Amino acid sequence: MNNKVTIFENVTVITMNKDKDIIENGVVAFQGNKIIYVGNSDCKESLFKENKYEIEVIDGEDGILMPGMINCHTHASMVPFRSLADDCKDRLKRYLFPLEQRLVNEKLTYIGAKYAVAEMLLGGVTTFCDMYYFEDEVAKATKELNMRGILCETIVNFPSPDSKEAFGGLNYSVDFIEKWRNDALITPGIAPHAPYTNTDESLKEAYNISKKYNVPITMHVAEMDYELKEYVEKYNLTPVEYLNKLGVLDSNFIAAHTILVNDDDIKILKENGVGVSHNIGANAKGAKGVAPIIKMKKEGINVGLGTDGPMSGNTLDILTQMSQVGKVHKLFNNDRTLLPSIELVEMGTIGGAKVLGIDKEIGSIEVGKKADLTLIETKSVNMQPIYDYYAAIVYSANAGNVDLVVVDGKVVVKNKKLLSGNFLEIRKSLLNLQDKINKVAREL
Ligand SMILES: [Zn+2]
């Protein structure tokens, strides 16, 4: 048994446990990948006086220690395309799909994922849910940098970068799930891209694979206006009703976006235990609308936060999302009391863990849970004063305030520097792709 114990001192602990305890001048200790103590400094001496542990103390310097944040929906490997065609009307079909067809291969997927994982860790995100091609490369990059990933291979009705055949992702998924399903950090899953890029058969097949292996299934749902129009015209059903009729919704299902949903759809999502990833930054930038998450939360649906791909939302950190979610919903509903900061922090941590079905293991700072922790420093000019810790996290902090990050008991970021990989090399590999991407984009 590993007898090394790491202790955080001089921190305010935002536990996000059931009672939402905040512990000022708190202490958190972890051994191996598990949290073994959460309390205040008075308790520390008695707990560790036996002196049987090899103790490493981390001085939090009055920072805020919170659960590692959770990004419930992204396409990490799209990072090489960030800031390209941002203001273009039909960016997805005009640029993204053709760029992917021509440029995405194993190498780009790996390099993009590695950069995105580094960026997420540096921003305090410790778990992400990904949908892309060549997920095996994403898994390698994630594992190398010691991040937690729910990684889901994309299924589409056209030949994709990793398959000459339409729906090739179905076969890929089976091999991918078999390979990674017992990994400590990687949870493999399956990702039919959207209802409109799949068929009844491919959706049912993807669902059956998810059921057989008991792994997550994630999909873009009710995101596009043309999607809603097509399903209403063709079947007289909303996309959510259509998926329900097919029988593919259950508690393993993670619905991304769910912007164009009505009250009946919300009931269906609730009845089937579907979790929702709310991706406000990308939705706002794409002028797609505001998902009715206030209603969803009232109905008891689990709602987490997602960035969407870095070509859609441009950022990968959850602090940015928390702030945007609060501001957009207050403005949209003309009510500044909506979504108080505590609820926004909840969606970015334990709420996200519930959406991904891993809330028994992560999402809060509690004894027995995995040590996934984010320390936000409070020395920078933008962080003071603090009257309300949740408001400071949501509206004062940004990703640049993330000082130290622990994933699965391993310190991966310290003093704002990546420890689990060489960031300069990771960046160099990314920038080496740029000339070729530029050349192809100009031809589109
Ligand atoms: Zn997406």
Residues whose N, C-alpha, C, O or C-beta is under 5 A from the ligand:
A	BS01	ZN	D308 G309
